[in-house]
Amino acid sequence: MDLLCLQPIDDPYLLANAKAVSFSQQADGLHLDLLAQPAGVPVYAYRIELLGTDKNLVVGASREAR
C-alpha cells in the first residue's frame, strides 16, 4: 500500500514536471528530491499527501536555489 501520494499543484505560475520522487534522511531532516526535471523550467511545486490522513504539505523547489 502506498503511503504517499505526489500530486502537482495546478496553478499557472507553479509547474510540476518531475517524473519521480525520492526521500533521504539527512542530519537536518528528511530531504525530498524531484527527479527528471526538464531544463529551462525554473519553479516546481508539489502537494504531498499522507494517504489515510488529512495531512499534506506543499513542497517547492527552484532551480536557481540549488
N, CA, C and O atoms as CSV, one atom per row, in Angstrom:
chain,resi,resn,atom,element,x,y,z
A,1,MET,N,N,0.844,-1.181,0.000
A,1,MET,CA,C,0.000,0.000,0.000
A,1,MET,C,C,0.888,1.243,0.000
A,1,MET,O,O,1.844,1.330,0.770
A,2,ASP,N,N,0.566,2.204,-0.868
A,2,ASP,CA,C,1.302,3.459,-0.909
A,2,ASP,C,C,0.898,4.333,0.272
A,2,ASP,O,O,-0.279,4.433,0.619
A,3,LEU,N,N,1.897,4.960,0.880
A,3,LEU,CA,C,1.623,5.863,1.989
A,3,LEU,C,C,1.687,7.315,1.567
A,3,LEU,O,O,1.140,8.187,2.242
A,4,LEU,N,N,2.354,7.584,0.450
A,4,LEU,CA,C,2.484,8.953,-0.029
A,4,LEU,C,C,1.880,9.076,-1.412
A,4,LEU,O,O,1.970,8.158,-2.227
A,5,CYS,N,N,1.269,10.207,-1.665
A,5,CYS,CA,C,0.715,10.496,-2.982
A,5,CYS,C,C,1.290,11.832,-3.444
A,5,CYS,O,O,1.085,12.850,-2.782
A,6,LEU,N,N,2.000,11.846,-4.562
A,6,LEU,CA,C,2.601,13.067,-5.091
A,6,LEU,C,C,1.666,13.655,-6.134
A,6,LEU,O,O,1.373,13.012,-7.142
A,7,GLN,N,N,1.195,14.874,-5.898
A,7,GLN,CA,C,0.255,15.494,-6.821
A,7,GLN,C,C,0.747,16.874,-7.225
A,7,GLN,O,O,1.087,17.683,-6.361
A,8,PRO,N,N,0.793,17.161,-8.545
A,8,PRO,CA,C,1.146,18.511,-8.977
A,8,PRO,C,C,0.085,19.513,-8.535
A,8,PRO,O,O,-1.098,19.179,-8.471
A,9,ILE,N,N,0.500,20.723,-8.233
A,9,ILE,CA,C,-0.424,21.805,-7.899
A,9,ILE,C,C,-0.770,22.519,-9.193
A,9,ILE,O,O,0.124,22.933,-9.931
A,10,ASP,N,N,-2.039,22.665,-9.473
A,10,ASP,CA,C,-2.497,23.234,-10.734
A,10,ASP,C,C,-2.616,24.744,-10.607
A,10,ASP,O,O,-3.669,25.251,-10.218
A,11,ASP,N,N,-1.564,25.461,-10.927
A,11,ASP,CA,C,-1.525,26.913,-10.895
A,11,ASP,C,C,-0.687,27.383,-12.071
A,11,ASP,O,O,0.285,26.714,-12.423
A,12,PRO,N,N,-1.022,28.498,-12.688
A,12,PRO,CA,C,-0.265,28.919,-13.867
A,12,PRO,C,C,1.192,29.253,-13.574
A,12,PRO,O,O,2.039,29.119,-14.456
A,13,TYR,N,N,1.500,29.686,-12.356
A,13,TYR,CA,C,2.878,30.072,-12.041
A,13,TYR,C,C,3.652,28.973,-11.333
A,13,TYR,O,O,4.826,29.163,-11.015
A,14,LEU,N,N,3.036,27.842,-11.079
A,14,LEU,CA,C,3.726,26.717,-10.457
A,14,LEU,C,C,3.673,25.533,-11.408
A,14,LEU,O,O,2.591,25.064,-11.763
A,15,LEU,N,N,4.832,25.052,-11.819
A,15,LEU,CA,C,4.891,23.954,-12.776
A,15,LEU,C,C,5.329,22.691,-12.072
A,15,LEU,O,O,6.197,22.734,-11.201
A,16,ALA,N,N,4.750,21.581,-12.433
A,16,ALA,CA,C,5.075,20.301,-11.808
A,16,ALA,C,C,5.457,19.320,-12.906
A,16,ALA,O,O,4.590,18.830,-13.629
A,17,ASN,N,N,6.737,19.033,-13.036
A,17,ASN,CA,C,7.187,18.234,-14.166
A,17,ASN,C,C,8.077,17.062,-13.781
A,17,ASN,O,O,8.617,16.396,-14.664
A,18,ALA,N,N,8.243,16.796,-12.521
A,18,ALA,CA,C,9.101,15.675,-12.139
A,18,ALA,C,C,8.390,14.357,-12.422
A,18,ALA,O,O,7.165,14.265,-12.343
A,19,LYS,N,N,9.169,13.354,-12.747
A,19,LYS,CA,C,8.610,12.036,-13.037
A,19,LYS,C,C,8.779,11.075,-11.864
A,19,LYS,O,O,8.148,10.018,-11.838
A,20,ALA,N,N,9.612,11.423,-10.904
A,20,ALA,CA,C,9.853,10.533,-9.769
A,20,ALA,C,C,10.235,11.365,-8.554
A,20,ALA,O,O,10.663,12.513,-8.674
A,21,VAL,N,N,10.073,10.775,-7.410
A,21,VAL,CA,C,10.438,11.446,-6.169
A,21,VAL,C,C,11.208,10.462,-5.305
A,21,VAL,O,O,10.893,9.272,-5.269
A,22,SER,N,N,12.219,10.968,-4.607
A,22,SER,CA,C,12.951,10.116,-3.673
A,22,SER,C,C,13.169,10.887,-2.378
A,22,SER,O,O,13.249,12.116,-2.373
A,23,PHE,N,N,13.262,10.147,-1.291
A,23,PHE,CA,C,13.473,10.728,0.026
A,23,PHE,C,C,14.789,10.220,0.584
A,23,PHE,O,O,15.179,9.079,0.336
A,24,SER,N,N,15.472,11.069,1.337
A,24,SER,CA,C,16.681,10.631,2.030
A,24,SER,C,C,16.725,11.288,3.406
A,24,SER,O,O,16.431,12.474,3.549
A,25,GLN,N,N,17.093,10.508,4.405
A,25,GLN,CA,C,17.224,11.039,5.758
A,25,GLN,C,C,18.621,11.614,5.905
A,25,GLN,O,O,19.609,10.906,5.709
A,26,GLN,N,N,18.711,12.902,6.252
A,26,GLN,CA,C,19.994,13.557,6.451
A,26,GLN,C,C,20.011,14.193,7.829
A,26,GLN,O,O,19.004,14.175,8.536
A,27,ALA,N,N,21.143,14.750,8.210
A,27,ALA,CA,C,21.313,15.269,9.569
A,27,ALA,C,C,20.280,16.342,9.920
A,27,ALA,O,O,19.855,16.438,11.071
A,28,ASP,N,N,19.876,17.145,8.939
A,28,ASP,CA,C,18.928,18.221,9.233
A,28,ASP,C,C,17.480,17.853,8.927
A,28,ASP,O,O,16.610,18.723,8.928
A,29,GLY,N,N,17.213,16.582,8.665
A,29,GLY,CA,C,15.834,16.145,8.464
A,29,GLY,C,C,15.649,15.359,7.183
A,29,GLY,O,O,16.618,14.948,6.544
A,30,LEU,N,N,14.407,15.157,6.818
A,30,LEU,CA,C,14.058,14.382,5.632
A,30,LEU,C,C,14.164,15.269,4.396
A,30,LEU,O,O,13.580,16.351,4.347
A,31,HIS,N,N,14.912,14.804,3.401
A,31,HIS,CA,C,15.090,15.561,2.162
A,31,HIS,C,C,14.283,14.920,1.040
A,31,HIS,O,O,14.203,13.695,0.940
A,32,LEU,N,N,13.696,15.749,0.209
A,32,LEU,CA,C,12.898,15.310,-0.930
A,32,LEU,C,C,13.634,15.695,-2.206
A,32,LEU,O,O,14.022,16.852,-2.368
A,33,ASP,N,N,13.831,14.748,-3.111
A,33,ASP,CA,C,14.467,15.011,-4.401
A,33,ASP,C,C,13.472,14.726,-5.510
A,33,ASP,O,O,12.904,13.636,-5.584
A,34,LEU,N,N,13.265,15.708,-6.368
A,34,LEU,CA,C,12.400,15.545,-7.530
A,34,LEU,C,C,13.292,15.240,-8.722
A,34,LEU,O,O,14.182,16.028,-9.042
A,35,LEU,N,N,13.070,14.118,-9.380
A,35,LEU,CA,C,13.950,13.653,-10.435
A,35,LEU,C,C,13.361,13.935,-11.812
A,35,LEU,O,O,12.152,14.123,-11.947
A,36,ALA,N,N,14.207,13.964,-12.823
A,36,ALA,CA,C,13.822,14.107,-14.233
A,36,ALA,C,C,13.114,15.430,-14.508
A,36,ALA,O,O,12.092,15.457,-15.194
A,37,GLN,N,N,13.648,16.519,-13.979
A,37,GLN,CA,C,13.078,17.829,-14.241
A,37,GLN,C,C,13.634,18.369,-15.559
A,37,GLN,O,O,14.840,18.291,-15.789
A,38,PRO,N,N,12.792,18.907,-16.417
A,38,PRO,CA,C,13.275,19.441,-17.692
A,38,PRO,C,C,14.063,20.730,-17.508
A,38,PRO,O,O,13.785,21.517,-16.603
A,39,ALA,N,N,15.044,20.937,-18.371
A,39,ALA,CA,C,15.853,22.157,-18.305
A,39,ALA,C,C,15.017,23.358,-18.734
A,39,ALA,O,O,14.107,23.237,-19.554
A,40,GLY,N,N,15.339,24.515,-18.167
A,40,GLY,CA,C,14.682,25.746,-18.572
A,40,GLY,C,C,13.400,26.075,-17.836
A,40,GLY,O,O,12.827,27.140,-18.064
A,41,VAL,N,N,12.930,25.200,-16.963
A,41,VAL,CA,C,11.720,25.482,-16.188
A,41,VAL,C,C,12.157,25.815,-14.768
A,41,VAL,O,O,12.700,24.948,-14.082
A,42,PRO,N,N,11.934,27.052,-14.302
A,42,PRO,CA,C,12.559,27.497,-13.062
A,42,PRO,C,C,11.926,27.016,-11.763
A,42,PRO,O,O,12.647,26.849,-10.779
A,43,VAL,N,N,10.614,26.783,-11.704
A,43,VAL,CA,C,9.969,26.512,-10.418
A,43,VAL,C,C,9.087,25.270,-10.510
A,43,VAL,O,O,8.372,25.064,-11.491
A,44,TYR,N,N,9.156,24.459,-9.477
A,44,TYR,CA,C,8.334,23.253,-9.366
A,44,TYR,C,C,7.623,23.290,-8.022
A,44,TYR,O,O,8.188,23.752,-7.031
A,45,ALA,N,N,6.396,22.810,-7.985
A,45,ALA,CA,C,5.691,22.738,-6.709
A,45,ALA,C,C,4.831,21.490,-6.678
A,45,ALA,O,O,4.221,21.114,-7.679
A,46,TYR,N,N,4.789,20.861,-5.532
A,46,TYR,CA,C,4.040,19.622,-5.350
A,46,TYR,C,C,3.299,19.658,-4.031
A,46,TYR,O,O,3.745,20.283,-3.069
A,47,ARG,N,N,2.175,18.990,-3.994
A,47,ARG,CA,C,1.498,18.717,-2.733
A,47,ARG,C,C,1.711,17.247,-2.436
A,47,ARG,O,O,1.397,16.390,-3.262
A,48,ILE,N,N,2.241,16.952,-1.265
A,48,ILE,CA,C,2.462,15.569,-0.854
A,48,ILE,C,C,1.429,15.237,0.207
A,48,ILE,O,O,1.364,15.885,1.251
A,49,GLU,N,N,0.625,14.227,-0.068
A,49,GLU,CA,C,-0.419,13.821,0.866
A,49,GLU,C,C,-0.022,12.525,1.554
A,49,GLU,O,O,0.469,11.593,0.917
A,50,LEU,N,N,-0.239,12.480,2.852
A,50,LEU,CA,C,-0.077,11.235,3.598
A,50,LEU,C,C,-1.415,10.517,3.524
A,50,LEU,O,O,-2.375,10.906,4.190
A,51,LEU,N,N,-1.472,9.484,2.724
A,51,LEU,CA,C,-2.743,8.809,2.474
A,51,LEU,C,C,-3.279,8.183,3.754
A,51,LEU,O,O,-2.523,7.664,4.575
A,52,GLY,N,N,-4.584,8.241,3.906
A,52,GLY,CA,C,-5.220,7.716,5.098
A,52,GLY,C,C,-5.275,8.726,6.227
A,52,GLY,O,O,-5.779,8.428,7.309
A,53,THR,N,N,-4.757,9.922,5.979
A,53,THR,CA,C,-4.827,11.005,6.959
A,53,THR,C,C,-5.342,12.243,6.242
A,53,THR,O,O,-5.522,12.232,5.024
A,54,ASP,N,N,-5.577,13.304,6.996
A,54,ASP,CA,C,-5.954,14.567,6.367
A,54,ASP,C,C,-4.760,15.511,6.288
A,54,ASP,O,O,-4.933,16.720,6.139
A,55,LYS,N,N,-3.545,14.963,6.387
A,55,LYS,CA,C,-2.340,15.783,6.415
A,55,LYS,C,C,-1.692,15.839,5.035
A,55,LYS,O,O,-1.639,14.841,4.317
A,56,ASN,N,N,-1.198,17.032,4.677
A,56,ASN,CA,C,-0.428,17.182,3.452
A,56,ASN,C,C,0.527,18.350,3.616
A,56,ASN,O,O,0.364,19.169,4.521
A,57,LEU,N,N,1.516,18.428,2.750
A,57,LEU,CA,C,2.412,19.558,2.758
A,57,LEU,C,C,2.709,19.952,1.324
A,57,LEU,O,O,2.637,19.127,0.413
A,58,VAL,N,N,3.043,21.223,1.131
A,58,VAL,CA,C,3.373,21.724,-0.192
A,58,VAL,C,C,4.873,21.924,-0.249
A,58,VAL,O,O,5.462,22.543,0.637
A,59,VAL,N,N,5.490,21.395,-1.302
A,59,VAL,CA,C,6.938,21.469,-1.469
A,59,VAL,C,C,7.227,22.217,-2.754
A,59,VAL,O,O,6.663,21.901,-3.802
A,60,GLY,N,N,8.099,23.202,-2.682
A,60,GLY,CA,C,8.530,23.909,-3.880
A,60,GLY,C,C,10.034,23.838,-4.007
A,60,GLY,O,O,10.747,23.822,-3.004
A,61,ALA,N,N,10.518,23.795,-5.229
A,61,ALA,CA,C,11.958,23.760,-5.473
A,61,ALA,C,C,12.271,24.670,-6.642
A,61,ALA,O,O,11.619,24.596,-7.684
A,62,SER,N,N,13.256,25.521,-6.476
A,62,SER,CA,C,13.670,26.418,-7.549
A,62,SER,C,C,15.021,25.979,-8.076
A,62,SER,O,O,15.925,25.677,-7.297
A,63,ARG,N,N,15.168,25.940,-9.390
A,63,ARG,CA,C,16.444,25.554,-9.993
A,63,ARG,C,C,17.550,26.516,-9.560
A,63,ARG,O,O,18.685,26.088,-9.350
A,64,GLU,N,N,17.238,27.816,-9.422
A,64,GLU,CA,C,18.241,28.799,-9.022
A,64,GLU,C,C,18.706,28.599,-7.586
A,64,GLU,O,O,19.827,28.980,-7.249
A,65,ALA,N,N,17.886,28.020,-6.744
A,65,ALA,CA,C,18.216,27.870,-5.320
A,65,ALA,C,C,19.142,26.699,-5.054
A,65,ALA,O,O,19.654,26.566,-3.942
A,66,ARG,N,N,19.371,25.852,-6.037
A,66,ARG,CA,C,20.180,24.651,-5.813
A,66,ARG,C,C,21.646,24.967,-5.779
A,66,ARG,O,O,22.468,24.068,-5.600
